[in-house]
Amino acid sequence: MLSERELRDGTSWHFLLCADPDGASLHVTPAPRSLFEYHRGFFRPAGPEQPEWSPALLPADRLPPETRALTGVIDELRPYLQVTLHGTELGGSWVQLTRDVPGLAEPFAKSAAQSHIPVETGASDAAGWPASGPGVHVLPEPGAGAAYPSLPDDARRSTWYHAHRHGGLTAVVEVPMWASDMVDDPAPHPDPAEAIRRLAGRLLRDAGEVERVLAEASPRLEGVDGPLLRAARWALELVPGLAGDWTHTPPADSTVAYVGSVDAFARRLPLRAAAMLWRVLRERDDRAAPRMERLVEDWCDAFAERFRARWVPLEHQVEHQSRTVVAAALHARQVL
């Protein structure tokens, strides 16, 4: 790809192969054959330990070394475009931009279609962000209220926004491992407030099941404070506020796709907490481990069945991200 003259003409490409090597080493399912197998070795750090998000959650003198390395590279290279490649377990593909890139939506949608990946038109991760095209979301202007006020992260204080001090921008390209054709329907939902109220209730119930296991096992986990347990607790701590956000202020223009994305989020958050807690319990041969295993397995099966999950071949995931990166680079170069 980079041997193409158009891509090299006046443009330098720099690759950071992994922003969080320690975190990546703790996620131990490189080739999962099912959602359950994927979650057997699942790990996602607590927010303050995520290199991209830690600046939004920690004072400057407490940032992890990975964050300082990443921002140092941005300051050295002063890129007009930073692209960060993200993946999710189940859903569709979407792009988050910290500044609009006119013209990106068309090649993005074409690439997704070529790879048989649905475009997630109502991604809850970008709730409240303006859309410059289906699945392409642009960070709101300063002063715009957050769609989920309880969540502590703020993209304007993340490493995504760091490129702005040099006149650049960031594109975040999300691609699923398992696709669902239920996330691309832009039609208005007939009763979004009631649907989201039910999803918030399920989120609270599911998280409560994990919290009860954690509370029962806590005396046996005294002195344990590893990244898996910290991350599980962090995820659970987000639940009450998020459920409140959904219940009190559902977006007025909720689409079928958006409600579907919230449904996936409501399953994803307690499932991830349960999976990481299960790993902690399993490593210690704790008597609560079988209970957590059943919970993780049941939730994975329900998630896959509800969203009619279908595997996206790895080569299709990579091709779609690569094509989107090239399109973003070419279009951003024309407007910056």
C-alpha positions as CSV (number, residue, x, y, z in Angstrom):
1,M,0.0,0.0,0.0
2,L,2.7,2.5,1.0
3,S,4.6,1.8,-2.2
4,E,1.9,3.8,-4.1
5,R,3.3,7.1,-5.2
6,E,0.2,9.1,-4.3
7,L,0.4,8.0,-0.7
8,R,4.1,8.8,-0.4
9,D,4.1,12.1,-2.3
10,G,4.8,14.7,0.3
11,T,3.6,12.5,3.2
12,S,5.6,10.5,5.8
13,W,4.0,7.5,7.5
14,H,4.9,6.6,11.1
15,F,3.6,3.4,12.7
16,L,3.3,2.9,16.5
17,L,2.6,-0.8,16.7
18,C,1.2,-0.8,20.2
19,A,0.3,2.1,22.5
20,D,-0.1,-0.2,25.5
21,P,2.2,-3.3,25.4
22,D,1.5,-4.3,29.1
23,G,-2.3,-4.0,28.6
24,A,-2.1,-6.0,25.3
25,S,-0.1,-8.7,27.0
26,L,-2.9,-9.2,29.5
27,H,-5.5,-9.8,26.8
28,V,-4.9,-13.4,26.0
29,T,-7.3,-14.5,23.3
30,P,-5.6,-13.7,20.0
31,A,-7.8,-15.9,17.8
32,P,-11.1,-16.4,19.5
33,R,-13.7,-18.7,17.9
34,S,-16.6,-17.4,19.9
35,L,-17.6,-14.6,22.2
36,F,-17.2,-16.8,25.2
37,E,-13.7,-17.8,24.2
38,Y,-12.9,-14.1,23.6
39,H,-14.0,-13.2,27.1
40,R,-12.1,-16.1,28.7
41,G,-9.0,-13.9,28.4
42,F,-10.5,-10.5,28.2
43,F,-8.8,-7.4,29.6
44,R,-9.4,-3.7,29.2
45,P,-7.6,-1.4,31.7
46,A,-9.3,0.9,34.1
47,G,-9.8,4.3,32.6
48,P,-6.9,6.0,34.4
49,E,-4.6,3.2,33.1
50,Q,-5.6,3.5,29.5
51,P,-2.9,5.5,27.6
52,E,-5.3,7.4,25.4
53,W,-7.7,8.3,28.1
54,S,-5.5,8.9,31.1
55,P,-5.0,12.6,30.4
56,A,-8.8,13.1,30.8
57,L,-8.7,11.4,34.2
58,L,-5.4,12.1,35.9
59,P,-3.2,15.1,36.6
60,A,-0.3,15.7,34.3
61,D,2.3,14.5,36.9
62,R,0.6,11.1,37.3
63,L,0.3,10.1,33.6
64,P,1.5,6.6,32.8
65,P,4.7,6.3,30.8
66,E,2.8,5.0,27.8
67,T,0.8,8.2,27.6
68,R,3.9,10.3,27.9
69,A,5.6,8.3,25.1
70,L,2.5,8.7,22.9
71,T,2.2,12.5,23.4
72,G,6.0,12.8,23.0
73,V,5.8,11.2,19.6
74,I,2.9,13.5,18.6
75,D,4.9,16.5,19.7
76,E,8.0,15.4,17.8
77,L,6.2,14.5,14.5
78,R,3.5,17.2,14.6
79,P,1.2,15.1,12.4
80,Y,-1.6,16.5,10.4
81,L,-3.5,13.3,11.0
82,Q,-3.2,10.7,13.8
83,V,-5.2,7.5,13.3
84,T,-5.9,5.2,16.2
85,L,-7.2,1.7,15.3
86,H,-9.8,0.3,17.6
87,G,-11.8,-2.9,17.7
88,T,-15.0,-4.1,19.4
89,E,-16.3,-7.5,19.9
90,L,-19.7,-7.2,18.3
91,G,-21.5,-4.6,16.3
92,G,-20.6,-2.5,13.3
93,S,-18.0,-0.1,12.1
94,W,-17.8,3.7,12.7
95,V,-15.4,6.6,12.7
96,Q,-14.9,9.3,15.3
97,L,-13.1,12.5,14.2
98,T,-11.8,15.3,16.4
99,R,-12.3,17.6,13.4
100,D,-14.4,17.1,10.3
101,V,-12.8,15.5,7.2
102,P,-15.2,16.3,4.3
103,G,-15.5,13.5,1.8
104,L,-14.5,10.7,4.2
105,A,-18.0,9.3,4.6
106,E,-18.3,8.0,1.0
107,P,-15.1,5.9,0.9
108,F,-15.7,4.7,4.4
109,A,-19.1,3.4,3.6
110,K,-17.9,1.9,0.3
111,S,-15.0,0.1,2.2
112,A,-17.4,-1.3,4.8
113,A,-19.7,-2.6,2.1
114,Q,-16.8,-4.3,0.3
115,S,-15.9,-6.0,3.5
116,H,-19.5,-7.0,4.4
117,I,-19.3,-5.0,7.6
118,P,-22.4,-3.0,8.6
119,V,-22.0,0.7,9.3
120,E,-23.0,1.5,12.9
121,T,-25.1,4.6,12.3
122,G,-26.0,5.3,15.9
123,A,-22.9,4.3,17.9
124,S,-23.5,5.0,21.6
125,D,-19.8,5.8,21.9
126,A,-20.4,8.9,19.8
127,A,-23.8,9.8,21.3
128,G,-24.4,13.5,20.9
129,W,-21.7,13.9,18.2
130,P,-22.7,15.5,14.9
131,A,-22.5,13.1,11.9
132,S,-20.9,14.2,8.7
133,G,-22.2,11.0,7.1
134,P,-23.5,7.6,8.1
135,G,-21.2,6.2,10.8
136,V,-18.8,9.2,10.7
137,H,-19.0,11.3,13.8
138,V,-17.3,14.6,14.6
139,L,-16.4,15.8,18.1
140,P,-18.9,18.5,19.2
141,E,-17.9,22.1,19.5
142,P,-16.5,23.3,22.8
143,G,-19.3,24.0,25.3
144,A,-21.6,21.3,24.0
145,G,-23.1,19.2,26.7
146,A,-22.1,15.6,27.1
147,A,-24.7,13.0,26.1
148,Y,-23.7,10.9,29.2
149,P,-22.7,13.4,31.9
150,S,-21.7,10.8,34.4
151,L,-18.9,9.3,32.4
152,P,-15.6,10.8,33.5
153,D,-13.8,10.7,30.2
154,D,-13.6,13.7,27.8
155,A,-12.2,13.3,24.3
156,R,-10.9,16.9,24.4
157,R,-8.6,16.0,27.2
158,S,-7.5,12.6,25.7
159,T,-4.5,12.0,23.5
160,W,-6.9,12.1,20.5
161,Y,-7.0,15.9,20.9
162,H,-3.2,16.3,21.4
163,A,-2.7,16.6,17.7
164,H,-4.8,19.8,17.6
165,R,-2.0,21.8,19.3
166,H,0.0,21.2,16.0
167,G,-3.0,21.9,13.7
168,G,-3.8,18.3,13.2
169,L,-6.7,16.0,14.0
170,T,-7.4,12.4,15.1
171,A,-9.5,9.7,13.4
172,V,-10.6,6.7,15.4
173,V,-11.6,3.7,13.2
174,E,-13.7,1.1,14.9
175,V,-14.2,-2.4,13.4
176,P,-16.0,-5.4,15.0
177,M,-14.8,-8.9,15.2
178,W,-18.4,-10.1,15.0
179,A,-20.8,-8.1,12.9
180,S,-24.5,-7.5,13.5
181,D,-26.8,-6.2,10.8
182,M,-29.0,-4.7,13.6
183,V,-26.9,-1.6,14.1
184,D,-27.3,0.2,10.8
185,D,-31.0,1.1,10.8
186,P,-31.4,4.9,10.8
187,A,-35.2,4.8,11.1
188,P,-36.7,6.6,14.2
189,H,-37.3,4.2,17.1
190,P,-41.1,4.0,18.0
191,D,-40.5,4.4,21.7
192,P,-36.9,5.1,22.6
193,A,-37.5,6.3,26.1
194,E,-39.3,3.1,27.2
195,A,-36.7,0.9,25.4
196,I,-33.8,2.7,26.9
197,R,-35.4,2.6,30.4
198,R,-35.6,-1.2,30.1
199,L,-32.0,-1.4,29.0
200,A,-30.9,0.7,31.9
201,G,-32.8,-1.6,34.3
202,R,-31.1,-4.6,32.8
203,L,-27.7,-2.9,33.1
204,L,-28.3,-2.3,36.8
205,R,-29.5,-5.9,37.3
206,D,-26.6,-7.5,35.5
207,A,-24.0,-5.3,37.2
208,G,-25.6,-6.2,40.5
209,E,-25.0,-9.9,39.9
210,V,-21.3,-9.3,39.4
211,E,-21.2,-7.0,42.4
212,R,-22.7,-9.7,44.6
213,V,-20.1,-12.2,43.6
214,L,-17.4,-9.7,44.1
215,A,-18.7,-8.8,47.6
216,E,-18.9,-12.4,48.6
217,A,-15.4,-13.2,47.3
218,S,-13.8,-9.9,48.6
219,P,-12.6,-11.3,52.0
220,R,-10.8,-14.1,50.1
221,L,-9.2,-11.5,47.7
222,E,-7.8,-9.3,50.5
223,G,-4.5,-7.9,49.4
224,V,-5.2,-8.5,45.7
225,D,-4.9,-5.3,43.6
226,G,-3.9,-6.3,40.1
227,P,-5.0,-4.7,36.9
228,L,-7.7,-7.2,36.3
229,L,-9.5,-6.5,39.6
230,R,-9.0,-2.8,39.3
231,A,-10.5,-2.8,35.8
232,A,-13.5,-4.9,36.9
233,R,-14.2,-2.5,39.7
234,W,-13.8,0.5,37.4
235,A,-16.4,-0.9,35.0
236,L,-18.9,-1.6,37.7
237,E,-18.4,1.9,39.2
238,L,-19.6,3.4,35.9
239,V,-22.9,1.6,35.8
240,P,-25.2,3.6,38.2
241,G,-24.4,6.9,36.6
242,L,-24.7,5.6,33.1
243,A,-28.0,4.0,33.8
244,G,-29.2,7.3,35.2
245,D,-28.0,9.2,32.1
246,W,-30.0,6.9,29.9
247,T,-33.1,7.0,32.0
248,H,-33.2,10.8,32.6
249,T,-32.1,12.2,29.2
250,P,-32.6,9.8,26.3
251,P,-31.8,11.6,23.0
252,A,-34.9,13.0,21.4
253,D,-33.9,11.7,17.9
254,S,-33.1,8.1,18.9
255,T,-33.0,5.8,16.0
256,V,-33.4,2.0,15.9
257,A,-29.6,1.8,15.4
258,Y,-28.9,4.0,18.4
259,V,-31.2,1.9,20.7
260,G,-29.5,-1.2,19.4
261,S,-26.0,0.3,20.2
262,V,-27.2,1.1,23.7
263,D,-28.5,-2.5,24.0
264,A,-25.0,-3.7,23.1
265,F,-23.3,-1.3,25.5
266,A,-25.7,-2.4,28.3
267,R,-24.6,-6.0,27.7
268,R,-20.9,-5.2,27.1
269,L,-20.1,-3.3,30.3
270,P,-21.2,-5.9,33.0
271,L,-20.0,-8.7,30.7
272,R,-16.5,-7.3,30.6
273,A,-16.5,-6.8,34.4
274,A,-17.7,-10.3,34.9
275,A,-15.0,-11.7,32.5
276,M,-12.2,-10.0,34.3
277,L,-13.4,-10.9,37.7
278,W,-13.8,-14.5,36.6
279,R,-10.1,-14.5,35.6
280,V,-9.1,-13.2,39.0
281,L,-11.2,-15.9,40.7
282,R,-9.9,-18.6,38.3
283,E,-6.3,-17.7,39.0
284,R,-6.9,-18.3,42.7
285,D,-9.0,-21.4,42.3
286,D,-11.7,-19.5,44.2
287,R,-15.0,-21.3,44.8
288,A,-16.9,-18.5,43.1
289,A,-15.2,-19.0,39.8
290,P,-17.7,-21.6,38.4
291,R,-20.5,-19.2,39.1
292,M,-18.8,-16.5,37.2
293,E,-18.0,-18.8,34.4
294,R,-21.7,-19.7,34.0
295,L,-22.6,-16.0,34.0
296,V,-20.1,-15.1,31.4
297,E,-21.1,-18.0,29.2
298,D,-24.8,-17.3,29.4
299,W,-24.3,-13.6,28.7
300,C,-22.1,-14.3,25.7
301,D,-24.6,-16.7,24.3
302,A,-27.4,-14.2,24.8
303,F,-25.4,-11.3,23.3
304,A,-24.5,-13.3,20.2
305,E,-28.1,-14.6,19.7
306,R,-29.8,-11.2,20.2
307,F,-27.6,-9.5,17.7
308,R,-27.3,-12.5,15.3
309,A,-23.5,-12.2,15.4
310,R,-21.5,-13.3,12.4
311,W,-17.7,-13.5,12.3
312,V,-15.8,-10.9,10.2
313,P,-12.7,-12.6,8.7
314,L,-9.5,-11.0,10.0
315,E,-8.4,-10.0,6.6
316,H,-11.7,-8.1,6.1
317,Q,-11.2,-6.3,9.4
318,V,-7.7,-5.2,8.4
319,E,-8.6,-4.3,4.8
320,H,-11.4,-2.1,6.0
321,Q,-9.3,-0.3,8.5
322,S,-6.5,0.1,6.0
323,R,-8.8,1.6,3.3
324,T,-10.3,4.0,5.8
325,V,-6.9,5.1,7.0
326,V,-5.8,5.9,3.4
327,A,-9.0,7.7,2.7
328,A,-8.7,9.8,5.9
329,A,-5.1,10.7,5.1
330,L,-5.9,11.7,1.5
331,H,-9.0,13.8,2.4
332,A,-7.5,15.4,5.5
333,R,-4.4,16.5,3.5
334,Q,-6.7,18.4,1.2
335,V,-8.4,20.4,4.0
336,L,-5.6,21.1,6.5
